[in-house]
Amino acid sequence: MSTQSYLIDTNVIIGLEDNHTVQPAYAKLSQLTAKHKVDVFVHEAARDDIKRDKNTKRRDISLSKLQKFQTLEKVKGLTKQALADEFGRIKKHNDEVDATLLHALKIGAADFLVTQDQGLHDRAQNHSADLARRVLFVADAAQLLEVTYEPREVPILHVDDVSAHTISITDTFFDSLREGYPEFNDWWQKKCIAQRRPCWVVYHNDVLAGLVVRKDETGADTDATQKFEKILKICTFKVSPEQRGIKLGELLLKKILWHAQRNQYDLTYITAYAEQAALIALLEYFGFQKTATKADGELIFERVLSTKKLERVEGESAFDTDRRNYPRVIVDNEVRGFVIPIKEGYHDVLYPDLRDARQSDLFADADRPRRPGNTIRKVYLCRAQSNLDGPGSILFFYKGKSDDTPSQALTAVGVLEEMSLATSTKELMLLTGGRSVYSERELLDYSATSENPVKVINYLLIDYIEPPVTLKVLKSKKIFAAHPPQSISELKGTKLRDALALCSFGFEV
């Protein structure tokens, strides 16, 4: 397998090289790239950008730090106009540098780009989903390296439902909130603890890493601009800075939207400041819209919810409508349904929520790798002969015969974003990139070639099927024939509707 290569933005170099304490994610990135001899580059265009700094002393210091890294040279003859045509409007030098970094990534000069700049992430997303998956936050890059190369366990992240009084206000997790909101401690005591507000928390290596504080409201008592009967207010949504990027925000948002949908809320909303760019980008990707700006500059983002059947939007793909209304999906005569059989080991990796809900056998678990998989956006690899239809297709995941329950049952439902074919291990690594739960050994074992490619299925997890639909039921409903599918198979005729009828999503399909 070719060694991975990482192009790092100047903001990452600052995080690694300035005079402050190095954050854990930065330290892990540096440690793992060195340990596994991964190439790390800075781009010549970024070096040129630093040279424009009129502060001579600061410029010389910054340039000296770049000497530690290999330089990726500029492409000769690449014009500003060509970059703008490919990667969007260029208004200033920094935009041109950003576009140049993305160009290097697109042509394969580096495998991944690491940056903390949300604007650069947005520019990549606007270009293509494929490019966006290869632009990583520092914590994402560190996690990808760990999953790819490290044999030891990576903790699976769980969301726990707790009361605010169980969380210590002295935790350093709250320091940034106190800095931006001096009255935070008083608010936490009088509102959150005294009112016993419910919270969702995520602990990573026994350290508080993510928090959502929520509150039920009505249209008569809310800051939301849309006055519905049942409103879910997200009072606080925070991921610790050193964990930013390891899908904690997505994990917490999944919890919010699944809870709101299941409990038939009419609206959920959250406030954020403009500088919280990563949070805002995540919210907008999944359908939140800015509806107002408070006097202090705080922005209100609202998301209307419904249990009604989701209809197509003219001029928009089914998948884009699905993600904006997540977890609802379009199901009409144009949408096709497929069953994807999956072995127990991969099922446990993709859906750790289901595996760890069971009573674990500690001895059976001892040698199994544990990797983060409980997010919204997922990727699955297979060599099934059948092809999937376009974005928006409904995917049912069927867990085959297993030692642990459920065995031989439909367990999860997703919606297809895209399917690609990987014709080499290198291509497989790039296509799975930002969503990967696969180790280097697993990717190598696929032995992807142009003659024997591997299907890379990117999808959104819509819901778990509770209870799982057993093979006996599937056969009795004639959704399956005498034997369960051994490869990807389409649910033709009324079978898609029949399968959906066995699920309880909290919305009409």
C-alpha positions in Angstrom: 0.0 0.0 0.0 1.3 3.5 -0.9 2.2 5.6 2.1 -0.5 8.2 2.9 0.5 11.8 2.4 -0.9 14.9 4.1 -0.8 18.5 3.0 -1.1 20.8 6.0 -2.5 24.3 6.1 -0.5 27.1 7.8 -3.1 27.2 10.7 -2.1 23.6 11.5 1.6 24.6 11.5 0.7 27.3 14.0 -1.0 24.8 16.2 2.0 22.6 16.1 4.7 25.2 16.3 3.6 28.2 18.3 4.6 28.9 21.9 1.4 27.6 23.5 0.8 24.1 24.9 0.1 21.7 22.0 -3.4 20.4 22.0 -3.8 16.6 22.1 -5.1 16.2 18.6 -2.1 18.2 17.2 0.3 16.1 19.2 -1.3 12.9 18.1 -1.1 14.0 14.4 2.5 14.8 14.7 3.3 11.6 16.6 1.5 9.3 14.3 2.8 10.8 11.0 6.3 10.4 12.4 5.8 6.9 13.7 4.3 5.6 10.5 6.6 7.6 8.2 3.7 9.4 6.6 4.8 12.3 4.3 3.7 15.7 5.5 3.9 18.7 3.1 3.4 22.4 3.2 2.5 24.1 -0.1 4.8 26.6 -1.9 1.8 28.9 -2.2 1.4 29.0 1.5 5.1 29.9 1.9 4.6 32.7 -0.6 1.6 33.9 1.3 3.7 34.1 4.5 6.3 36.1 2.6 3.7 38.9 2.1 3.7 39.5 5.8 5.0 43.1 6.3 6.1 42.3 9.9 9.6 41.2 9.2 10.3 39.5 12.5 7.0 37.5 12.5 7.5 36.6 8.8 11.0 35.2 9.4 9.8 33.2 12.4 6.9 31.7 10.5 9.2 30.8 7.5 11.7 29.1 9.8 8.9 26.9 11.2 8.1 25.8 7.6 11.6 24.4 7.2 10.7 21.4 9.2 8.3 20.2 6.5 8.7 19.0 2.9 7.6 21.6 0.3 5.0 20.8 -2.4 5.8 22.9 -5.4 3.3 25.0 -7.4 2.0 23.8 -10.7 3.6 25.8 -13.5 1.2 27.9 -15.5 -1.8 27.5 -13.1 -3.6 30.8 -13.3 -5.8 32.6 -10.8 -8.7 32.4 -13.3 -8.4 28.7 -13.7 -8.5 28.3 -9.9 -11.6 30.5 -9.7 -13.3 28.5 -12.4 -12.7 25.3 -10.6 -13.0 26.2 -6.9 -15.1 29.3 -6.7 -14.7 33.1 -6.4 -11.2 34.4 -5.4 -11.4 37.9 -3.8 -8.0 38.0 -1.9 -4.6 36.3 -1.7 -5.8 33.9 0.9 -8.6 32.6 -1.3 -6.1 31.9 -4.0 -3.9 30.0 -1.6 -6.9 27.9 -0.5 -7.9 27.1 -4.1 -4.3 26.2 -4.8 -4.3 23.7 -1.9 -7.5 22.2 -3.2 -6.1 21.9 -6.7 -3.1 20.0 -5.3 -5.5 17.7 -3.5 -7.6 17.2 -6.6 -4.7 16.2 -8.9 -3.4 13.7 -6.4 -0.3 15.6 -5.3 -1.4 14.7 -1.7 -3.9 12.3 -0.4 -5.5 14.5 2.3 -5.5 18.2 3.3 -5.5 19.1 7.0 -6.9 22.5 7.9 -8.9 24.1 10.7 -10.2 26.7 8.3 -14.0 26.2 7.9 -14.0 28.3 4.8 -11.6 25.9 3.1 -13.9 23.0 4.1 -16.9 24.8 2.7 -15.0 25.5 -0.6 -14.2 21.8 -0.9 -17.8 20.8 -0.2 -19.1 23.2 -2.8 -16.7 21.6 -5.3 -17.6 18.0 -4.7 -18.5 15.5 -2.0 -15.4 13.4 -3.0 -13.0 16.3 -2.4 -14.7 17.3 0.8 -14.2 13.9 2.3 -10.4 14.4 1.8 -10.3 17.7 3.6 -9.9 17.0 7.3 -9.8 18.8 10.6 -6.7 18.0 12.7 -8.6 15.6 15.0 -10.1 13.8 11.9 -6.6 13.3 10.4 -5.3 12.0 13.7 -8.2 9.6 14.0 -7.8 8.4 10.4 -4.1 7.7 11.0 -5.0 5.8 14.2 -7.7 3.7 12.5 -5.5 3.0 9.5 -2.3 2.1 11.3 -2.7 1.5 15.0 -3.6 -2.0 16.3 -4.9 -0.9 19.6 -8.5 -0.1 20.4 -10.1 3.3 19.6 -12.9 4.0 22.0 -16.4 4.0 20.6 -18.1 7.2 21.6 -21.5 7.0 23.3 -24.1 9.7 24.0 -25.4 9.5 27.6 -28.6 11.1 28.8 -27.9 12.9 32.2 -29.2 15.7 34.3 -27.2 18.9 34.4 -26.4 18.6 38.1 -24.3 15.5 37.5 -21.8 17.5 35.5 -19.1 19.4 37.4 -19.1 23.1 36.6 -15.4 23.3 37.4 -14.6 21.0 34.4 -12.1 22.7 32.0 -14.5 21.8 29.2 -16.5 25.0 30.2 -13.6 27.4 30.2 -14.2 28.8 26.8 -17.9 29.3 27.6 -16.9 31.2 30.7 -14.5 33.4 28.7 -17.2 34.3 26.2 -20.1 34.5 28.7 -18.9 35.8 32.2 -22.3 34.9 33.7 -22.1 31.3 32.6 -21.6 29.8 36.1 -24.6 31.7 37.4 -26.7 30.6 34.4 -25.7 27.0 34.9 -26.6 27.1 38.6 -29.9 28.9 38.3 -31.2 27.5 35.0 -29.5 24.2 34.3 -29.0 22.7 37.8 -32.0 24.3 39.6 -34.4 23.3 36.7 -32.7 19.9 36.3 -32.3 20.4 32.6 -31.7 17.3 30.6 -28.3 16.9 28.8 -26.7 14.6 26.3 -23.0 14.1 27.0 -20.1 12.3 25.3 -17.0 11.3 27.2 -13.8 10.4 25.3 -11.2 8.6 27.3 -13.1 9.5 30.5 -12.9 13.3 29.6 -16.0 15.3 28.8 -15.8 15.9 25.1 -19.3 16.9 23.9 -22.4 18.4 25.5 -25.9 19.3 24.5 -28.3 21.0 27.0 -31.9 20.9 25.9 -35.2 22.4 26.9 -38.8 22.0 25.9 -40.7 25.1 24.8 -44.0 26.2 23.3 -44.8 29.0 20.9 -46.0 31.2 23.7 -42.5 31.1 25.4 -39.7 30.8 22.9 -37.0 32.8 21.2 -37.7 31.0 18.0 -39.2 33.1 15.2 -41.6 30.3 14.2 -44.2 29.8 17.0 -45.1 26.1 17.0 -46.8 24.0 19.6 -43.9 21.8 20.5 -40.4 23.1 20.3 -37.0 21.6 21.3 -34.5 24.3 22.2 -30.8 23.4 22.1 -29.5 25.7 24.9 -25.9 24.6 24.6 -24.1 22.6 21.8 -20.4 22.3 22.5 -17.6 20.0 21.4 -14.2 20.5 23.2 -11.7 22.2 20.9 -9.2 19.4 21.0 -11.9 16.9 19.9 -13.2 19.1 17.1 -13.5 17.2 13.9 -13.8 13.6 15.2 -17.5 13.5 14.3 -18.7 14.4 17.8 -20.8 17.3 16.4 -22.4 14.9 13.9 -23.0 12.3 16.6 -24.7 14.9 18.9 -26.7 16.3 16.0 -27.9 12.7 15.2 -29.1 12.4 18.7 -31.0 15.7 18.5 -32.7 15.0 15.2 -33.6 11.4 16.0 -35.0 12.5 19.4 -37.0 15.4 17.9 -38.4 13.2 15.1 -39.3 10.3 17.4 -41.1 12.6 19.8 -42.9 14.6 17.2 -41.5 18.0 17.8 -42.6 20.7 15.4 -39.4 22.7 15.5 -35.9 22.5 16.9 -33.6 25.5 17.1 -30.2 26.6 18.3 -28.3 29.9 18.6 -24.7 30.4 17.5 -22.2 33.2 16.8 -20.7 33.8 13.4 -17.3 32.6 14.5 -18.7 29.1 15.3 -18.3 28.3 11.6 -17.9 24.5 11.9 -21.1 24.2 13.9 -23.0 26.5 11.5 -21.8 24.5 8.5 -22.9 21.2 10.1 -26.3 22.7 11.0 -26.9 24.1 7.5 -25.9 20.8 5.8 -28.7 19.1 7.7 -31.3 21.7 6.9 -31.1 24.3 9.7 -31.8 27.9 8.4 -30.8 31.2 9.8 -34.0 33.0 10.8 -32.9 36.0 12.9 -30.0 37.8 14.5 -30.2 39.0 18.1 -29.1 42.4 19.3 -25.8 40.9 20.5 -25.0 39.4 17.1 -26.1 35.8 18.1 -27.7 34.0 15.2 -30.8 31.8 15.4 -30.9 28.7 13.4 -34.2 26.8 13.1 -35.2 23.5 11.6 -38.9 22.6 11.0 -39.8 19.0 11.6 -42.8 17.0 10.3 -44.1 13.5 10.4 -45.7 14.0 6.9 -44.6 12.3 3.8 -41.5 14.0 2.3 -42.1 15.2 -1.3 -39.6 16.1 -4.0 -38.4 19.6 -4.5 -38.2 20.8 -8.1 -34.6 21.4 -9.2 -33.1 19.5 -6.3 -31.8 15.9 -6.1 -33.7 13.4 -3.9 -30.5 13.0 -1.8 -30.2 16.8 -1.2 -33.8 17.0 -0.1 -33.3 14.0 2.2 -30.2 15.4 3.9 -31.9 18.8 4.5 -34.9 17.0 6.0 -32.9 14.3 7.8 -33.9 11.7 9.0 -37.0 11.9 6.7 -36.5 10.5 3.2 -38.4 10.6 -0.1 -40.1 7.4 -1.0 -42.0 7.6 -4.3 -42.3 5.6 -7.5 -38.9 6.8 -8.7 -37.0 5.7 -5.6 -35.6 2.2 -5.6 -34.8 0.0 -2.6 -31.9 -2.4 -2.1 -30.9 -5.0 0.5 -27.2 -5.0 1.4 -26.1 -8.2 3.3 -23.4 -7.5 5.8 -21.2 -9.9 7.9 -21.3 -9.7 11.7 -17.8 -8.2 12.1 -18.4 -5.3 9.7 -21.9 -4.8 11.1 -20.4 -4.3 14.6 -18.0 -1.7 13.3 -20.6 0.2 11.3 -23.3 0.1 13.9 -21.6 0.0 17.4 -24.8 1.4 18.9 -26.5 -1.9 18.2 -23.6 -4.1 19.2 -23.0 -2.4 22.5 -26.7 -2.3 23.4 -26.3 -6.1 24.0 -24.7 -7.7 27.0 -21.2 -8.1 25.9 -19.1 -11.2 26.3 -15.8 -9.8 27.6 -13.8 -12.7 26.4 -15.3 -12.7 22.9 -14.7 -8.9 22.7 -11.1 -9.0 23.7 -9.6 -9.3 20.3 -12.1 -7.3 18.3 -11.1 -3.8 17.1 -13.3 -1.0 18.3 -13.5 2.0 16.0 -15.9 5.0 15.9 -18.8 4.2 13.7 -21.9 5.8 15.3 -22.2 8.9 13.1 -24.7 9.9 10.3 -22.4 9.8 7.3 -21.0 6.4 6.7 -19.1 4.3 4.1 -19.4 0.6 3.4 -17.2 -1.6 1.1 -18.2 -4.7 -0.7 -17.7 -6.6 -4.0 -21.4 -7.3 -4.7 -22.0 -7.8 -8.4 -25.3 -5.8 -8.4 -25.2 -2.1 -8.8 -27.1 0.5 -6.8 -29.3 3.1 -8.3 -28.6 6.9 -8.0 -28.5 9.1 -4.9 -31.6 8.8 -2.8 -32.1 5.1 -3.1 -33.2 3.4 0.2 -30.7 0.9 1.6 -31.7 -1.9 4.0 -28.8 -3.6 5.8 -29.2 -7.3 6.5 -27.0 -8.8 9.1 -26.2 -12.4 8.2 -26.0 -15.5 10.4 -24.2 -14.4 13.5 -23.0 -15.7 16.9 -24.7 -12.8 18.6 -28.2 -11.5 18.2 -29.7 -10.3 16.1 -28.9 -12.9 13.5 -30.3 -13.1 10.0 -32.3 -9.8 10.3 -32.7 -6.4 8.8 -31.2 -4.0 11.3 -30.6 -0.6 9.8 -31.8 1.7 7.0 -29.8 4.3 5.0 -30.1 6.6 2.0 -27.6 6.4 -0.7 -25.4 9.4 -1.3 -23.2 7.9 -4.0 -21.4 4.7 -5.0 -17.9 4.7 -6.5 -15.6 1.9 -7.7 -12.1 1.7 -6.3 -9.6 0.1 -8.7 -6.6 0.2 -6.4 -5.8 0.2 -2.7 -4.7 3.8 -3.0 -8.0 4.8 -4.5 -9.8 2.8 -1.9 -8.0 4.7 0.8 -8.9 8.1 -0.8 -12.6 7.2 -1.4 -13.1 6.0 2.2 -11.0 8.8 3.7 -12.9 11.1 6.1 -15.5 8.4 7.0 -13.1 5.4 7.2 -13.6 2.7 9.8 -11.1 0.4 7.9 -7.6 -0.4 8.9 -4.7 -0.6 6.5 -4.7 -4.4 6.7 -8.4 -4.5 5.8 -8.0 -2.2 2.8 -5.0 -4.2 1.6 -7.0 -7.4 1.9 -9.5 -6.1 -0.6 -6.8 -6.2 -3.3 -8.7 -3.7 -5.4 -7.8 -3.7 -9.1 -9.4 -2.4 -12.4 -10.3 -6.0 -13.1 -11.7 -6.6 -9.7 -12.8 -3.3 -8.2 -14.4 -2.6 -4.8 -17.7 -0.8 -4.4 -17.5 2.2 -2.1 -21.0 3.0 -0.8 -21.4 6.4 0.9 -24.7 6.8 2.7 -26.6 8.5 5.5 -27.8 6.3 8.4 -31.6 7.0 8.6 -32.5 4.8 11.5 -32.2 1.5 13.2 -35.0 -1.0 12.8 -36.4 -1.8 16.2 -37.0 -4.6 16.7 -34.9 -6.0 13.9 -37.0 -7.8 11.2 -36.1 -11.5 11.2 -35.6 -13.8 8.3 -38.7 -15.7 9.3 -40.8 -12.5 9.0 -39.2 -11.4 5.8 -40.0 -14.8 4.2 -43.5 -14.8 5.5 -44.1 -11.3 4.0 -42.5 -12.6 0.7 -39.9 -9.8 0.9 -37.3 -12.5 0.7 -37.6 -15.8 -1.2 -36.6 -19.1 0.2 -33.1 -18.0 0.9 -31.7 -14.6 2.1 -29.7 -12.6 -0.4 -26.0 -13.3 -0.7 -25.3 -10.1 -2.6 -26.9 -6.7 -3.1 -30.4 -7.2 -4.3 -33.2 -4.9 -5.3 -36.6 -4.9 -3.6 -38.9 -4.9 -6.7 -42.6 -4.4 -7.0 -44.3 -3.9 -3.6 -41.3 -5.3 -1.7 -39.9 -1.9 -0.9 -43.2 -0.7 0.6 -43.6 -3.9 2.4 -40.2 -3.6 4.0 -40.8 0.0 5.0 -44.1 -1.0 6.6 -42.1 -3.2 9.0 -40.1 -0.1 10.3 -41.2 2.6 12.7 -39.4 5.8 11.8 -41.6 8.4 13.4 -42.5 9.8 9.9 -44.7 8.8 7.0 -43.2 7.1 4.0 
